[in-house]
Amino acid sequence: MVRRHRIAEEEVRPVVRAVRRCLAEMVELDPLPGDAYSLFTVLWRFKEHRTGPPHYPDATRGAMVSLITETADTLG
């Protein structure tokens, strides 16, 4: 079983920024790389931080672009 490590508070913003940047680059590619889904789910978890299992939306290109746009404000 994989052990989940906590990310220190001061590490969150740089991690979100890096994940968001990579996803934004991948969204421009056609076809969409398989890793884009993984980055989408990670960014979604950072945005929708809550307990319990996540309920991801369909990982369409449009959903990825929307998530990238929505998380821009959180990077200040």
C-alpha positions in Angstrom: 0.0 0.0 0.0 1.3 3.5 -0.9 1.7 5.8 2.0 0.3 9.3 1.4 2.6 12.0 2.7 1.3 15.4 3.8 2.4 18.4 1.9 3.6 21.2 4.2 1.6 24.4 3.9 4.4 26.4 2.4 4.8 23.7 -0.3 1.2 23.8 -1.5 1.3 26.9 -3.7 4.5 26.0 -5.6 3.1 22.4 -6.1 -0.3 23.8 -7.4 1.5 26.2 -9.6 3.7 23.4 -11.2 0.7 21.0 -11.6 -1.3 23.8 -13.2 1.5 24.9 -15.6 2.1 21.3 -16.7 -1.7 20.7 -17.3 -2.0 24.0 -19.2 0.8 22.8 -21.5 -0.7 19.4 -22.0 -4.2 20.8 -22.8 -2.7 22.5 -25.9 -1.5 19.1 -27.3 -3.6 16.9 -29.6 -4.1 14.2 -28.7 -4.3 14.9 -25.0 -1.5 13.0 -23.2 -2.5 10.3 -20.7 -0.8 12.1 -17.9 -3.2 15.0 -18.3 -5.9 13.1 -16.5 -3.5 12.5 -13.5 -2.6 16.2 -13.3 -6.3 17.1 -13.6 -7.3 14.9 -10.7 -4.4 16.3 -8.5 -5.3 19.9 -9.3 -9.0 19.1 -8.7 -8.1 17.6 -5.2 -6.2 20.8 -4.3 -9.1 23.0 -5.4 -11.8 20.9 -3.8 -10.0 19.9 -0.6 -12.4 17.9 1.6 -12.6 14.7 3.4 -14.0 11.6 1.8 -13.6 10.1 -1.7 -13.4 12.7 -4.5 -16.1 13.0 -7.1 -14.2 14.1 -10.2 -16.1 15.7 -13.1 -15.6 14.1 -16.5 -12.0 14.9 -17.5 -12.7 16.6 -20.8 -10.5 19.2 -22.4 -13.1 21.8 -21.5 -13.2 20.7 -17.8 -9.4 20.9 -17.7 -9.4 24.4 -19.2 -12.0 25.5 -16.7 -10.1 24.1 -13.8 -6.9 25.9 -15.0 -8.8 29.1 -15.2 -10.5 28.7 -11.8 -7.3 28.0 -10.0 -5.5 31.0 -11.5 -6.9 33.2 -8.7 -5.6 31.0 -5.9 -2.0 31.4 -7.0 -1.9 35.2 -6.2 
